[in-house]
Amino acid sequence: MCGRTACTLAPEELSRACRYRDRRGQRHRPRWKDGDTDKYRPSYNKSPQSFSPVLLSNRHFNKDSPVDECVLTAMRWGLVPAWFKENDPNKMQYSTSNCRSESLLEKKSYKDPLLKGQRCVVLADGFYEWRRLEKEKQPFFIYFPQSQGGKVPSQQSTQEEKSEHSLDQGESDQEDSDWTGWRLLTMAGLFDCWTPPSGGEALYTYTVITVDASPNIQSIHDRMPAVLDGEDEVRRWLDFGEVKSLEAMKLLQPKSSLTFHPVSSLVNNSRNNSPECLQPVDPTIKKTPKPSASSKMMMSWLKTASPTKRKDTDEDSASKGPDGKTESEKQTKPTGPLQQWLLGTGSSKKPKTS
């Protein structure tokens, strides 16, 4: 369950898209942990072992930071416990890309990070899941519904809007405005920090927590990520000082707030990393159907977001070492935002990232 995601925003866009709320209700743009933007590569088809953006309390890195101050960092997907004794994290004999909410307190790999407050929010445009058919599996892309302009429905009250000017990064008026791009999927996760027994650089890794699927997802799969729906749930999950572990676990519930559409089997191979991975298809006629209202929002934003801000997408994650670097340093041309899959021809519209 949840073995493939898409995350296509550039680092600075991610910072704007996942603004968080502190204990006083003020909203802030999280900064990136130093050096971590170089580890992250936007991708239409992320698999375990690749580096993904996560949001977490800065207290984990700086003991003098307030617990409710958040930071963005890039972590490798697939939790490596701090106590793992091999020098090569790839020698782990079991999968830790997902962990079941029901067994968090039963398995040492997850119990230790949970009780230490090592909670994080895994960020993605959405995730892929496969519905088992007679002899095949039909992939689906699953994500938050997108409202017109990408704004989060029913999340902005008058009081919240008043707090917009509390941002702490000296942003321009344009940067201060609401993010109107893609609404990121926010999934509950746990992380750990592992250092090779023989010495070397610390490796931060994470796992996505899963729960029973909500009724609207059960037709695809019986499990789903533990989705955090809204800024308050994100704050409570990350604030390990105010919200203790057992209380935070109450947030791990099935959510019926997701939507989805079928996509091409191209996504089955993690080497396929192109906008076509996200394109809606009709599995019965093998042609692109008319998009739903929600996927129209997605397509509109994909067409108009700025390609100049985006880094090159992930190369095949299977070729990455434990440090996240590829064996080959070849670079692909920027494809632009999640976007180019509907173009065919270039868009004359101006970038729409605010």
C-alpha positions in Angstrom: 0.0 0.0 0.0 1.3 3.5 -1.0 4.4 2.4 -2.7 4.5 5.1 -5.3 3.8 8.9 -5.2 4.2 12.0 -7.3 5.7 15.2 -6.1 6.5 17.7 -8.8 6.8 21.1 -7.1 10.1 22.9 -7.0 11.6 23.5 -3.5 10.5 27.1 -3.2 7.0 26.2 -4.4 6.8 23.5 -1.8 7.7 26.0 0.9 4.8 28.2 -0.2 2.4 25.3 -0.6 2.8 23.8 2.8 2.6 26.8 5.1 1.7 25.7 8.6 0.0 27.1 11.6 1.7 27.4 15.0 0.1 27.1 18.4 -1.0 30.8 18.3 -2.8 30.3 15.0 -0.2 32.2 13.0 0.8 30.9 9.6 4.4 30.6 8.5 6.4 29.5 5.5 8.8 26.7 6.5 12.4 27.1 5.6 14.4 24.2 4.0 17.0 22.5 6.2 20.4 23.6 4.9 21.6 21.6 1.9 18.5 19.5 1.6 17.1 21.1 -1.6 20.0 19.4 -3.4 18.8 16.0 -2.3 15.2 16.5 -3.5 14.2 16.0 -7.2 10.6 16.6 -8.3 9.2 13.4 -9.9 6.0 12.1 -11.5 6.7 8.6 -10.2 8.6 8.4 -6.9 9.3 5.0 -5.4 10.9 3.8 -2.1 14.6 4.6 -1.8 14.1 8.0 -3.4 14.2 11.3 -1.5 11.0 13.1 -0.7 10.1 16.3 1.1 8.8 16.0 4.6 7.7 18.7 7.1 8.7 18.3 10.8 9.5 20.3 13.9 12.8 22.1 13.8 13.4 21.1 17.4 14.6 17.7 16.0 17.6 19.5 14.5 18.0 22.6 16.8 17.2 22.0 20.4 16.8 25.8 20.9 14.0 26.0 18.3 10.3 26.2 19.4 8.6 22.8 19.0 5.9 24.4 16.9 8.5 25.9 14.4 8.6 23.7 11.3 11.2 23.0 8.7 11.3 21.3 5.3 13.8 18.5 4.7 14.5 15.7 2.2 14.4 12.2 3.6 14.8 8.8 2.0 11.7 6.8 1.7 12.0 3.6 3.8 12.7 3.9 7.5 16.2 2.6 8.6 16.1 2.2 12.4 18.7 4.0 14.4 19.8 0.6 15.8 20.4 -1.1 12.4 23.9 -2.6 12.7 24.9 -3.1 9.0 26.9 -0.4 7.3 24.7 -0.6 4.2 21.1 0.4 4.7 20.1 -1.5 1.6 20.8 -4.8 3.4 17.6 -4.5 5.5 15.7 -7.7 5.1 12.2 -6.2 5.4 10.2 -3.3 3.9 9.7 -0.2 5.9 8.2 2.1 3.3 4.8 1.8 5.0 3.8 0.9 8.6 0.3 -0.1 9.8 -1.2 2.2 12.4 -2.4 -0.8 14.3 1.1 -2.1 15.0 3.0 1.2 15.7 3.4 0.2 19.4 4.2 -3.4 18.6 7.3 -3.2 16.4 10.5 -1.7 17.7 11.3 -0.1 14.3 8.3 2.2 14.7 7.6 2.2 18.4 11.0 3.9 19.2 10.5 6.8 16.8 6.9 7.2 17.8 7.6 7.5 21.6 10.5 9.9 20.9 8.1 12.2 19.1 9.8 11.7 15.7 6.6 12.4 13.7 6.7 14.0 10.3 4.3 15.0 7.5 5.1 13.4 4.1 4.3 15.8 1.2 3.1 14.7 -2.3 0.9 15.8 -5.1 -0.8 12.4 -4.6 -0.1 8.7 -4.5 -0.7 5.8 -6.9 -2.7 2.7 -6.0 -3.6 -0.4 -8.0 -7.0 -2.1 -8.3 -6.6 -5.8 -8.9 -8.6 -7.0 -11.9 -8.9 -10.5 -13.3 -5.4 -10.7 -14.8 -4.2 -7.2 -14.6 -4.0 -4.3 -12.1 -5.4 -0.9 -13.0 -3.4 2.0 -11.5 -5.2 5.1 -10.0 -3.8 8.5 -9.0 -5.3 9.6 -5.6 -5.2 13.2 -4.3 -7.0 16.0 -2.5 -9.8 17.5 -4.6 -8.7 20.8 -6.1 -10.9 23.9 -6.0 -10.8 26.7 -8.5 -7.4 28.3 -8.4 -6.0 25.6 -6.2 -7.2 27.1 -2.9 -8.1 24.8 -0.1 -11.9 24.6 0.2 -13.4 25.8 3.5 -10.0 26.2 5.1 -9.7 30.0 5.1 -11.7 32.0 7.7 -11.7 35.7 8.2 -9.5 35.3 11.3 -7.0 33.1 9.4 -6.8 35.7 6.6 -5.9 38.3 9.2 -2.9 36.2 10.2 -1.4 36.2 6.7 0.8 39.2 7.6 2.5 37.2 10.4 4.8 35.4 8.0 8.3 35.5 9.2 10.4 35.4 6.1 10.3 38.9 4.8 8.4 37.9 1.7 7.1 40.3 -0.9 3.4 41.1 -1.2 3.1 38.6 -4.1 4.8 35.9 -2.1 2.6 36.6 0.9 -0.5 35.9 -1.0 -2.4 32.6 -0.7 -0.9 29.7 -2.6 -3.2 29.0 -5.5 -1.4 26.1 -7.0 -1.7 22.4 -6.3 -3.0 21.5 -2.9 -0.5 19.0 -1.5 -1.5 15.7 0.0 -0.3 15.6 3.6 0.4 12.1 5.0 1.4 11.1 8.6 4.8 9.6 8.8 7.5 8.6 11.3 11.2 9.2 10.8 14.5 8.0 12.2 18.2 9.0 12.0 20.7 6.2 11.2 24.5 6.5 11.2 26.7 3.7 9.8 28.3 1.8 12.6 31.7 2.3 11.0 31.0 6.1 10.9 29.9 8.4 8.2 27.1 10.9 7.4 23.8 10.5 9.2 20.9 9.3 7.0 17.3 10.5 7.7 14.6 8.1 6.5 10.8 7.9 6.9 7.9 5.6 6.7 4.2 6.4 5.7 1.6 5.3 8.2 -1.4 3.5 6.7 -4.9 2.8 7.9 -8.0 1.0 6.7 -9.2 2.5 3.5 -12.2 4.9 3.6 -15.4 3.7 1.9 -14.6 5.6 -1.4 -11.1 4.1 -1.7 -12.1 0.5 -0.7 -13.0 -0.3 -4.3 -9.3 0.2 -5.2 -7.5 -1.1 -2.1 -8.2 -2.0 1.5 -5.5 0.3 2.9 -4.6 4.0 2.5 -2.2 6.5 3.9 -3.1 8.2 7.2 -4.0 11.6 5.7 -3.9 14.7 7.8 -6.7 16.9 6.4 -6.1 20.6 7.2 -3.6 22.8 9.0 -4.9 21.9 12.5 -4.3 18.2 12.0 -0.9 18.9 10.6 0.0 21.1 13.6 -1.1 18.5 16.1 0.7 15.7 14.4 4.0 17.7 14.4 3.8 19.3 17.8 5.2 16.5 19.9 5.7 18.9 22.8 2.0 19.7 23.3 0.4 16.6 21.7 1.8 13.3 23.1 2.1 10.1 21.1 -1.0 8.3 22.2 -3.1 11.5 21.7 -1.5 12.0 18.2 -2.4 8.5 17.2 -6.1 9.5 17.3 -5.5 11.5 14.2 -4.7 8.3 12.3 -8.1 7.7 10.8 -9.5 6.8 7.3 -10.4 10.0 5.4 -13.1 10.2 2.8 -11.8 13.6 1.5 -9.8 12.2 -1.4 -10.6 11.9 -5.1 -9.0 9.8 -7.8 -8.8 8.9 -11.5 -7.4 5.9 -13.5 -4.1 6.4 -15.1 -1.9 4.6 -17.6 0.1 1.5 -16.8 3.2 3.5 -17.6 3.4 4.2 -13.9 3.9 0.5 -13.2 7.6 0.9 -14.1 9.4 3.3 -11.8 11.8 4.2 -14.6 8.9 5.9 -16.4 9.0 9.5 -15.0 7.0 11.7 -17.3 3.8 13.7 -17.1 1.8 10.9 -18.8 2.0 9.0 -15.6 -0.7 11.3 -14.2 -2.9 11.6 -17.3 -6.5 10.4 -16.8 -7.4 7.4 -19.0 -10.5 5.3 -19.6 -9.4 1.8 -18.9 -12.3 0.4 -21.0 -11.5 2.1 -24.2 -7.8 3.0 -23.7 -8.4 6.6 -24.7 -8.1 9.8 -22.7 -11.6 10.6 -21.4 -13.2 13.9 -20.6 -11.8 15.0 -17.3 -13.8 15.2 -14.1 -14.3 18.5 -12.4 -11.5 17.8 -9.9 -9.1 16.6 -12.6 -9.9 19.7 -14.6 -8.6 21.7 -11.8 -5.4 19.6 -11.8 -5.0 20.0 -15.5 -5.5 23.7 -15.5 -2.9 24.2 -12.8 -0.4 21.8 -14.5 -0.7 23.8 -17.8 0.0 27.2 -16.2 2.5 26.6 -13.5 6.0 27.9 -14.1 8.5 25.4 -15.6 11.4 27.7 -15.0 11.2 27.2 -11.2 11.5 23.4 -11.3 14.6 21.3 -10.9 15.2 18.2 -13.1 12.9 15.3 -12.2 14.1 12.2 -10.4 16.1 9.7 -12.3 15.4 6.0 -11.8 15.4 5.6 -8.0 16.7 2.0 -8.3 20.1 3.5 -9.4 20.4 5.6 -6.3 22.8 4.8 -3.5 22.2 5.3 0.2 23.2 8.9 -0.2 20.5 9.5 -2.8 22.9 10.2 -5.7 22.6 8.4 -9.0 25.3 6.3 -10.4 25.0 8.3 -13.6 25.0 12.1 -13.2 23.2 12.7 -16.5 20.5 15.4 -16.3 17.2 15.6 -18.1 15.8 18.7 -19.5 13.3 20.4 -17.2 9.9 19.2 -18.2 8.1 22.0 -16.3 5.5 21.4 -13.7 3.4 18.3 -13.5 2.1 20.1 -16.5 3.5 19.2 -19.9 1.4 16.0 -20.1 -1.6 18.0 -21.3 0.2 20.4 -23.4 1.3 18.9 -26.7 2.0 22.5 -27.5 3.3 25.3 -25.3 1.0 27.4 -23.2 0.8 31.1 -23.8 -0.5 31.7 -20.3 1.7 33.4 -17.7 3.0 31.3 -14.8 0.3 30.9 -12.1 2.1 30.1 -8.9 0.5 32.6 -6.5 
